[in-house]
């Protein structure tokens, strides 16, 4: 029989585990910022390593992050005027677009005259469209607060990324020094593979988002759709979420096109959106997330759903790199240990 001491020890372990989970959950925002900083550091690490062959590592890191900041500021400077202008116009025109969208959806009811259920659905959608778009307008009105928060988080992420880059090697040596000698080589290889995969993921997300965002924004601009730059930017941002991101950006783009340009242009935009996403999902994403990050399609989708369910949009953004790290630990550490234990 299990002794009282054993029960107490087991209960203590469970209590400590629950307390740790609660603390991590409460500090999730900080963990999110740190993990994002680690991703940024991993994405810049190849450039830092190349520069470190010609200069001290600290100088190379400073040069890489300085170049990154210059590029980001340059892109922001190039986009802030068109994006800001389009966002202001969209916010000001939200009431009119809400009415226009409601009118467009109401017109669609005549196509469902023979189907009572379909007509009721169309009527309900038309009735709620104005309220939904008006609610979106209220969210957009909080833009300055959102921008200030984003800038603050961006600065924190940059500082954390610099600190992680400068201390990662020392931290790794410290952690390896705490392990038994027999495990050090396995963990050292695992750490190296984690860095490689995370770096490939960051580079792939940037490339994928840029290609899809430019393609969609350019197509909308050629159609004469208002807010093409803003809609292309939204597409690029949400492209970092596999599959689900395309659904979210589509739910933003198509109603805006419908409200501003009518049903014909909406169907054209839907066709273009489907072609762009089809090429991305069947050509670009398998190369970026399959071959480079070495995750199966099923694991990518499953991790995205789990991350989004547990932590919302932020969790969905970070689910794939987290799954890549977990896969490395399981394949290189856990699985070999289990096989050795069975011998």
C-alpha positions, 0 to 999 in steps of 0.5 A: 500500500502507498504510505501517507508520505507517498500520498503527501509527496504526490499531492505536493507534486501535483500542487506545484505543477498546478501552481506553475501552470497557473503562474505561466497562464497569468504571465502569458503576455510576458511569455508571448513577448519572450517567445516572439523575441526568440523567433526574431533572434532566430530569424536574424541569427544566420545574418549575425553568424555571417557578420561574426566571421568578420567582427566580434559577435556583439558588434555583429548582433548590433549591426544585424538588429540595427539593419533590421530596425532600419528596414522595419522603419523604412517599410513603416515610413513607406506604408504609414501614409497610404495605410493611415490614409486608407484607415482614416477614410474607412473609419469615416465611411463605416456608417455609409458602408454599413448601410451599403452592405445591408442594402447589397445583402437585402438585394440578394434575398430576391434570389432566394424567393422560392426557398423560405429558409434561405430567404430567412437566412439572407434576411437575418444576415442583411439585418445584422450586417449594419450592426456588425460593420458598425461594431468594426468601426468602433474597434477601428476608432481605437486605432491610436491606442492599438498603435501605441500598444503595438509600438510599446510591445515592439520595442520590448520584443526588440530589446528582449531579442537583443538580450536573448541573442547576446546571452543565448550561447551562455545560457545554453552552456549553463543548461548543458552543464547541469545535465549528465554528460551522456545527455549533453550531446543530444540536447546540444543537437536539439538546441541547434535544430530548434534554432535552425527550424525557428529561423527558417520559420521566421524567414518563411513567414516573412516571404510568404506574407509578402508574396501573398499580400502583394499579390492580393493587394495588387489584384484589388488595386487593378480592380479599382477597389478602395483600400487595396493597400490596407486589405493587402496588408491585412492579408499579409499579416494573417498569412502567418496563421496557416489556413485559418489566417486565410479565412480571417483575412477573407472575412475582412476583404470580401465584405469590404469589397461588397460594400464598396464595389458591389456583387460583381467585384466581390465575386471577382475578388473571391475568385482571385482570393481563391486562386492566390490562396490555392497557389499558396497552400499547394506551392508556397506553404508546403515548401516553407512550412513543410520542407524547411520547418519539417512539419506535416500538414496535419501537425500544422493544422492541429497545432494552429487549432489548439493554439488558437483555441487556448490562446486566441489569435496570438496562440494561433500565430505562435502555434507552428513554431511551438510545435516545431520546438516540441517535435524536436524535443520529442524526436531527439530527446524523449523518443530515444530515452523511451527506447533506451528504457525499454532495452 
